[in-house]
């Protein structure tokens, strides 16, 4: 039996994490949150998290790079 990667599982409840550089990460809600990241959305279905990312993350550059521009 093939195990599905949780990042590819449409039914996986996920979180959106944010770091101090205002970058985001889609994260399975069962996994420990890595140091330096904070949950800011979810847990929600993966599709809802992706919709949130699409509407809130317009510039993928770290905040320090955006400020320097």
N, CA, C and O atoms as a printed pandas DataFrame, in Angstrom:
     atom_number atom_name residue_name chain_id  residue_number  x_coord  y_coord  z_coord
0              1         N          UNK        A               1    0.840   -1.183    0.000
1              2        CA          UNK        A               1    0.000    0.000    0.000
2              3         C          UNK        A               1    0.882    1.243    0.000
3              4         O          UNK        A               1    1.799    1.366    0.813
4              5         N          UNK        A               2    0.604    2.142   -0.898
5              6        CA          UNK        A               2    1.380    3.383   -1.001
6              7         C          UNK        A               2    0.865    4.403    0.003
7              8         O          UNK        A               2   -0.340    4.636    0.098
8              9         N          UNK        A               3    1.768    5.004    0.744
9             10        CA          UNK        A               3    1.393    6.019    1.730
10            11         C          UNK        A               3    1.389    7.383    1.050
11            12         O          UNK        A               3    2.353    7.757    0.382
12            13         N          UNK        A               4    0.308    8.114    1.225
13            14        CA          UNK        A               4    0.157    9.427    0.615
14            15         C          UNK        A               4    0.934   10.475    1.405
15            16         O          UNK        A               4    0.855   10.526    2.633
16            17         N          UNK        A               5    1.674   11.296    0.699
17            18        CA          UNK        A               5    2.378   12.410    1.323
18            19         C          UNK        A               5    1.319   13.364    1.897
19            20         O          UNK        A               5    0.407   13.754    1.168
20            21         N          UNK        A               6    1.410   13.753    3.181
21            22        CA          UNK        A               6    0.380   14.627    3.762
22            23         C          UNK        A               6    0.260   15.970    3.045
23            24         O          UNK        A               6   -0.789   16.608    3.126
24            25         N          UNK        A               7    1.287   16.410    2.356
25            26        CA          UNK        A               7    1.215   17.673    1.623
26            27         C          UNK        A               7    0.410   17.530    0.334
27            28         O          UNK        A               7   -0.017   18.529   -0.246
28            29         N          UNK        A               8    0.200   16.292   -0.117
29            30        CA          UNK        A               8   -0.576   16.032   -1.322
30            31         C          UNK        A               8   -1.989   15.548   -1.025
31            32         O          UNK        A               8   -2.793   15.408   -1.946
32            33         N          UNK        A               9   -2.305   15.294    0.220
33            34        CA          UNK        A               9   -3.602   14.740    0.612
34            35         C          UNK        A               9   -4.640   15.855    0.688
35            36         O          UNK        A               9   -4.567   16.725    1.557
36            37         N          UNK        A              10   -5.609   15.823   -0.232
37            38        CA          UNK        A              10   -6.653   16.856   -0.282
38            39         C          UNK        A              10   -7.517   16.882    0.983
39            40         O          UNK        A              10   -8.120   17.908    1.299
40            41         N          UNK        A              11   -7.579   15.767    1.703
41            42        CA          UNK        A              11   -8.416   15.689    2.905
42            43         C          UNK        A              11   -7.660   16.014    4.190
43            44         O          UNK        A              11   -8.249   16.049    5.271
44            45         N          UNK        A              12   -6.373   16.247    4.072
45            46        CA          UNK        A              12   -5.547   16.541    5.251
46            47         C          UNK        A              12   -5.886   17.920    5.808
47            48         O          UNK        A              12   -5.892   18.911    5.078
48            49         N          UNK        A              13   -6.165   17.972    7.090
49            50        CA          UNK        A              13   -6.354   19.276    7.737
50            51         C          UNK        A              13   -4.971   19.893    7.899
51            52         O          UNK        A              13   -4.016   19.229    8.301
52            53         N          UNK        A              14   -4.892   21.163    7.578
53            54        CA          UNK        A              14   -3.601   21.841    7.531
54            55         C          UNK        A              14   -3.667   23.166    8.257
55            56         O          UNK        A              14   -4.734   23.657    8.624
56            57         N          UNK        A              15   -2.497   23.722    8.448
57            58        CA          UNK        A              15   -2.323   25.056    9.032
58            59         C          UNK        A              15   -1.554   25.910    8.035
59            60         O          UNK        A              15   -0.849   25.392    7.169
60            61         N          UNK        A              16   -1.697   27.210    8.167
61            62        CA          UNK        A              16   -0.789   28.140    7.503
62            63         C          UNK        A              16    0.101   28.687    8.603
63            64         O          UNK        A              16   -0.380   29.218    9.604
64            65         N          UNK        A              17    1.395   28.551    8.407
65            66        CA          UNK        A              17    2.376   29.071    9.354
66            67         C          UNK        A              17    3.033   30.308    8.758
67            68         O          UNK        A              17    3.119   30.459    7.539
68            69         N          UNK        A              18    3.495   31.190    9.642
69            70        CA          UNK        A              18    4.206   32.400    9.219
70            71         C          UNK        A              18    5.489   32.516   10.027
71            72         O          UNK        A              18    5.512   32.226   11.223
72            73         N          UNK        A              19    6.569   32.947    9.353
73            74        CA          UNK        A              19    7.821   33.182   10.075
74            75         C          UNK        A              19    8.047   34.683   10.252
75            76         O          UNK        A              19    7.227   35.490    9.813
76            77         N          UNK        A              20    9.141   35.056   10.886
77            78        CA          UNK        A              20    9.394   36.479   11.166
78            79         C          UNK        A              20    9.650   37.295    9.904
79            80         O          UNK        A              20    9.586   38.524    9.942
80            81         N          UNK        A              21    9.938   36.633    8.794
81            82        CA          UNK        A              21   10.144   37.315    7.510
82            83         C          UNK        A              21    8.841   37.443    6.724
83            84         O          UNK        A              21    8.849   37.817    5.551
84            85         N          UNK        A              22    7.717   37.128    7.382
85            86        CA          UNK        A              22    6.383   37.209    6.773
86            87         C          UNK        A              22    6.238   36.279    5.575
87            88         O          UNK        A              22    5.544   36.593    4.608
88            89         N          UNK        A              23    6.907   35.128    5.655
89            90        CA          UNK        A              23    6.741   34.075    4.666
90            91         C          UNK        A              23    5.787   33.043    5.253
91            92         O          UNK        A              23    5.686   32.907    6.472
92            93         N          UNK        A              24    5.091   32.321    4.391
93            94        CA          UNK        A              24    4.081   31.368    4.823
94            95         C          UNK        A              24    4.448   29.955    4.422
95            96         O          UNK        A              24    5.220   29.734    3.489
96            97         N          UNK        A              25    3.877   28.995    5.150
97            98        CA          UNK        A              25    4.075   27.581    4.851
98            99         C          UNK        A              25    2.770   26.833    5.103
99           100         O          UNK        A              25    2.100   27.057    6.111
100          101         N          UNK        A              26    2.419   25.944    4.179
101          102        CA          UNK        A              26    1.299   25.029    4.364
102          103         C          UNK        A              26    1.835   23.854    5.183
103          104         O          UNK        A              26    2.842   23.252    4.812
104          105         N          UNK        A              27    1.166   23.521    6.301
105          106        CA          UNK        A              27    1.720   22.544    7.229
106          107         C          UNK        A              27    0.632   21.603    7.720
107          108         O          UNK        A              27   -0.436   22.067    8.119
108          109         N          UNK        A              28    0.870   20.274    7.703
109          110        CA          UNK        A              28   -0.128   19.333    8.237
110          111         C          UNK        A              28   -0.385   19.614    9.714
111          112         O          UNK        A              28    0.556   19.840   10.475
112          113         N          UNK        A              29   -1.648   19.601   10.122
113          114        CA          UNK        A              29   -1.958   19.985   11.505
114          115         C          UNK        A              29   -1.509   18.969   12.542
115          116         O          UNK        A              29   -1.487   19.280   13.733
116          117         N          UNK        A              30   -1.148   17.756   12.118
117          118        CA          UNK        A              30   -0.686   16.752   13.081
118          119         C          UNK        A              30    0.811   16.866   13.374
119          120         O          UNK        A              30    1.310   16.238   14.307
120          121         N          UNK        A              31    1.528   17.665   12.581
121          122        CA          UNK        A              31    2.980   17.776   12.749
122          123         C          UNK        A              31    3.331   18.903   13.708
123          124         O          UNK        A              31    2.650   19.926   13.779
124          125         N          UNK        A              32    4.408   18.685   14.436
125          126        CA          UNK        A              32    4.901   19.722   15.344
126          127         C          UNK        A              32    5.293   20.963   14.542
127          128         O          UNK        A              32    5.903   20.857   13.477
128          129         N          UNK        A              33    4.946   22.113   15.052
129          130        CA          UNK        A              33    5.281   23.372   14.380
130          131         C          UNK        A              33    6.766   23.652   14.615
131          132         O          UNK        A              33    7.229   23.658   15.755
132          133         N          UNK        A              34    7.511   23.884   13.527
133          134        CA          UNK        A              34    8.951   24.110   13.675
134          135         C          UNK        A              34    9.256   25.440   14.372
135          136         O          UNK        A              34    8.465   26.382   14.321
136          137         N          UNK        A              35   10.401   25.490   15.010
137          138        CA          UNK        A              35   10.854   26.719   15.680
138          139         C          UNK        A              35   10.896   27.860   14.676
139          140         O          UNK        A              35   11.306   27.676   13.530
140          141         N          UNK        A              36   10.473   29.032   15.113
141          142        CA          UNK        A              36   10.505   30.220   14.266
142          143         C          UNK        A              36    9.245   30.424   13.438
143          144         O          UNK        A              36    9.152   31.397   12.689
144          145         N          UNK        A              37    8.282   29.532   13.559
145          146        CA          UNK        A              37    7.027   29.619   12.809
146          147         C          UNK        A              37    5.854   29.700   13.772
147          148         O          UNK        A              37    5.887   29.112   14.853
148          149         N          UNK        A              38    4.814   30.432   13.375
149          150        CA          UNK        A              38    3.603   30.584   14.178
150          151         C          UNK        A              38    2.386   30.255   13.321
151          152         O          UNK        A              38    2.347   30.637   12.151
152          153         N          UNK        A              39    1.392   29.557   13.869
153          154        CA          UNK        A              39    0.165   29.321   13.100
154          155         C          UNK        A              39   -0.639   30.616   12.978
155          156         O          UNK        A              39   -0.802   31.345   13.957
156          157         N          UNK        A              40   -1.140   30.898   11.775
157          158        CA          UNK        A              40   -1.961   32.103   11.594
158          159         C          UNK        A              40   -3.301   31.806   10.920
159          160         O          UNK        A              40   -4.167   32.678   10.856
160          161         N          UNK        A              41   -3.480   30.567   10.412
161          162        CA          UNK        A              41   -4.749   30.179    9.814
162          163         C          UNK        A              41   -4.906   28.674    9.966
163          164         O          UNK        A              41   -3.936   27.924    9.852
164          165         N          UNK        A              42   -6.130   28.241   10.224
165          166        CA          UNK        A              42   -6.424   26.827   10.340
166          167         C          UNK        A              42   -6.457   26.387   11.785
167          168         O          UNK        A              42   -6.307   27.198   12.700
168          169         N          UNK        A              43   -6.654   25.099   11.984
169          170        CA          UNK        A              43   -6.647   24.061   10.968
170          171         C          UNK        A              43   -7.880   24.143   10.075
171          172         O          UNK        A              43   -8.977   24.494   10.509
172          173         N          UNK        A              44   -7.654   23.808    8.821
173          174        CA          UNK        A              44   -8.699   23.827    7.796
174          175         C          UNK        A              44   -8.314   22.817    6.722
175          176         O          UNK        A              44   -7.188   22.320    6.698
176          177         N          UNK        A              45   -9.253   22.522    5.841
177          178        CA          UNK        A              45   -8.928   21.648    4.722
178          179         C          UNK        A              45   -7.833   22.270    3.870
179          180         O          UNK        A              45   -7.706   23.492    3.792
180          181         N          UNK        A              46   -7.063   21.431    3.247
181          182        CA          UNK        A              46   -5.934   21.879    2.418
182          183         C          UNK        A              46   -6.383   22.916    1.382
183          184         O          UNK        A              46   -5.702   23.921    1.177
184          185         N          UNK        A              47   -7.518   22.678    0.735
185          186        CA          UNK        A              47   -8.024   23.600   -0.290
186          187         C          UNK        A              47   -8.311   24.982    0.299
187          188         O          UNK        A              47   -8.047   25.997   -0.345
188          189         N          UNK        A              48   -8.846   25.023    1.509
189          190        CA          UNK        A              48   -9.118   26.308    2.160
190          191         C          UNK        A              48   -7.817   27.031    2.504
191          192         O          UNK        A              48   -7.729   28.254    2.391
192          193         N          UNK        A              49   -6.815   26.270    2.921
193          194        CA          UNK        A              49   -5.515   26.868    3.219
194          195         C          UNK        A              49   -4.864   27.422    1.949
195          196         O          UNK        A              49   -4.275   28.503    1.971
196          197         N          UNK        A              50   -4.968   26.693    0.865
197          198        CA          UNK        A              50   -4.394   27.169   -0.394
198          199         C          UNK        A              50   -5.113   28.431   -0.857
199          200         O          UNK        A              50   -4.470   29.358   -1.348
200          201         N          UNK        A              51   -6.425   28.482   -0.711
201          202        CA          UNK        A              51   -7.176   29.696   -1.059
202          203         C          UNK        A              51   -6.715   30.879   -0.211
203          204         O          UNK        A              51   -6.561   31.993   -0.711
204          205         N          UNK        A              52   -6.498   30.621    1.078
205          206        CA          UNK        A              52   -6.014   31.683    1.959
206          207         C          UNK        A              52   -4.657   32.189    1.477
207          208         O          UNK        A              52   -4.429   33.396    1.395
208          209         N          UNK        A              53   -3.758   31.255    1.157
209          210        CA          UNK        A              53   -2.429   31.640    0.670
210          211         C          UNK        A              53   -2.520   32.470   -0.603
211          212         O          UNK        A              53   -1.834   33.483   -0.737
212          213         N          UNK        A              54   -3.360   32.046   -1.534
213          214        CA          UNK        A              54   -3.489   32.759   -2.801
214          215         C          UNK        A              54   -3.996   34.184   -2.614
215          216         O          UNK        A              54   -3.639   35.070   -3.390
216          217         N          UNK        A              55   -4.814   34.416   -1.608
217          218        CA          UNK        A              55   -5.344   35.760   -1.402
218          219         C          UNK        A              55   -4.485   36.628   -0.482
219          220         O          UNK        A              55   -4.635   37.850   -0.485
220          221         N          UNK        A              56   -3.590   36.027    0.306
221          222        CA          UNK        A              56   -2.813   36.796    1.281
222          223         C          UNK        A              56   -1.324   36.899    0.976
223          224         O          UNK        A              56   -0.654   37.775    1.523
224          225         N          UNK        A              57   -0.793   36.044    0.133
225          226        CA          UNK        A              57    0.655   36.032   -0.101
226          227         C          UNK        A              57    0.932   36.487   -1.520
227          228         O          UNK        A              57    1.085   35.672   -2.430
228          229         N          UNK        A              58    0.994   37.779   -1.697
229          230        CA          UNK        A              58    1.168   38.360   -3.020
230          231         C          UNK        A              58    2.634   38.507   -3.430
231          232         O          UNK        A              58    2.944   38.518   -4.621
232          233         N          UNK        A              59    3.515   38.618   -2.474
233          234        CA          UNK        A              59    4.946   38.815   -2.744
234          235         C          UNK        A              59    5.722   37.792   -1.923
235          236         O          UNK        A              59    5.753   37.871   -0.695
236          237         N          UNK        A              60    6.345   36.837   -2.597
237          238        CA          UNK        A              60    7.002   35.729   -1.897
238          239         C          UNK        A              60    8.367   36.091   -1.322
239          240         O          UNK        A              60    8.971   35.283   -0.617
240          241         N          UNK        A              61    8.853   37.276   -1.608
241          242        CA          UNK        A              61   10.156   37.666   -1.059
242          243         C          UNK        A              61   10.062   37.841    0.453
243          244         O          UNK        A              61    9.018   38.252    0.959
244          245         N          UNK        A              62   11.134   37.536    1.180
245          246        CA          UNK        A              62   11.154   37.798    2.619
246          247         C          UNK        A              62   10.911   39.288    2.888
247          248         O          UNK        A              62   11.246   40.136    2.061
248          249         N          UNK        A              63   10.334   39.595    4.036
249          250        CA          UNK        A              63   10.011   40.991    4.397
250          251         C          UNK        A              63   11.249   41.877    4.342
251          252         O          UNK        A              63   11.155   43.032    3.928
252          253         N          UNK        A              64   12.406   41.362    4.749
253          254        CA          UNK        A              64   13.628   42.186    4.729
254          255         C          UNK        A              64   14.008   42.549    3.299
255          256         O          UNK        A              64   14.546   43.631    3.065
256          257         N          UNK        A              65   13.744   41.685    2.356
257          258        CA          UNK        A              65   14.036   41.991    0.949
258          259         C          UNK        A              65   13.042   42.998    0.386
259          260         O          UNK        A              65   13.415   43.892   -0.374
260          261         N          UNK        A              66   11.772   42.850    0.766
261          262        CA          UNK        A              66   10.747   43.811    0.295
262          263         C          UNK        A              66   11.057   45.197    0.816
263          264         O          UNK        A              66   10.917   46.182    0.091
264          265         N          UNK        A              67   11.483   45.285    2.084
265          266        CA          UNK        A              67   11.787   46.587    2.681
266          267         C          UNK        A              67   12.986   47.258    2.033
267          268         O          UNK        A              67   13.067   48.486    1.992
268          269         N          UNK        A              68   13.917   46.460    1.525
269          270        CA          UNK        A              68   15.137   47.001    0.915
270          271         C          UNK        A              68   14.886   47.516   -0.508
271          272         O          UNK        A              68   15.715   48.243   -1.056
272          273         N          UNK        A              69   13.753   47.145   -1.104
273          274        CA          UNK        A              69   13.460   47.547   -2.488
274          275         C          UNK        A              69   13.019   48.987   -2.592
275          276         O          UNK        A              69   12.738   49.470   -3.689
